Amino acid sequence: MTRAERRAHWLTIIETQATSGMSIAAYCREAQVKPSYFYTWRRRLKEQTPCAGGFLELIPGRPIEIASGIRIRLDAKLAIEVERGFDPFTLRAVVETLSNLPRCSA
């Protein structure tokens, strides 16, 4: 198995666990995966994901090309659209960032 194949294999395992609703321990038991390998690969993949700590200029009405498979539209309501094969680490970072913003009272 090549490095890219191994990385894709573990990324699939980690994404599947995240969407399964199961704890990591339960998922690893069912999938017959050693928890130590799971945590090691989750850490490796997270470290390889670029940190989203910078600023992004948002220009209304101008489309922004993205490679993460995630689109955010700001209309009367906030909408987050994800495409098949989206980057789950980027989505998690966006959701955590949005949930930590101060809320405006009307």
N, C-alpha and C positions, 0 to 999 in steps of 0.2 A: 504494500500500500504506500503510495507517495505521501509526502507531507501534506499536499493540498487535499488529497483524499481523506487522510486521517483527520485533518482540521475540519473538513466538511462533515465527516462522520460524527465527530464529537459535537459540532455545532448543532446538528440535527438532534442528537440525544439531549442536549441541554435545552433546546427550544421545545422539544416534545415534553420534557419534564415540566417546564414552565407553564405550558398550556394544559397539562394533564389534570391539574387541581390536586395532585398527590404531593405529599412531602417528598423530599429528596431521598430519605431513607426508604420509604415505601416504593418509590419509583425504581430505585436501584435494585431493591430485592426482586421486584417483578421483572425488570429488564435484565436481570443477572449482570449488573454492572457494579464493580467495586466502588464504594462511595469515595475512597481516597482518589481513585482515578477521576471520578466525576468532578470533585472539588478542584483537583489539579488542573484539569482541562478548562473548567469554568473560569478559574483565575487566569490561565494563559490567554484564553480568548478575550477576556475582559481587558487584560493588559495590552493586547494587540489592537483593541478598538481605540481609535483616536479620541482623545479627551475633548468633550464639547464645552470648553471653558471660554471660548472667544465670543465675539459679537457678530451679529449678522444684520446687515441693513435690509429692512423690509420696505419695498417700494410698492404701494398699492397699484393693482392693475397690471403689474409687470410679472410675467411668469418667471419662475426661478427653476432652472434645471437641477435636479437632484439625482444622486445615484443610490440613495438609501432605500428607495421604494416607498417613501413616506411623504405625503403632501399635507400641509396645514392650510386651511382656508379660514379667513377671518371675515365672516358676514355678520348677520344679526346674532348668530350663534357660532361658536367655535366648532370646527369640524376637522377631524384627523382621518385621512384616508391612507390605507396601506395597500400595497400591491403584493401579489404573490412573490415570495422570495425577499420580502422586506428585511431590513436589518433590525432584529429585536432589541439589540443593545441601544441603538439610536432611539427607537421608540420609547424604551424605558427611560432614557435620559430626558427626552422631551416631556413625557408625562410627569416625571418627578419635578422637573423645572417648573412646569405650569402649575402643579399642585402646591409649590412653595411660593408662588407669587402672592403678594398681598391682594386681598379681595376688595373690590370697590363696592361701597354701599350706595344704593340708589336713593 
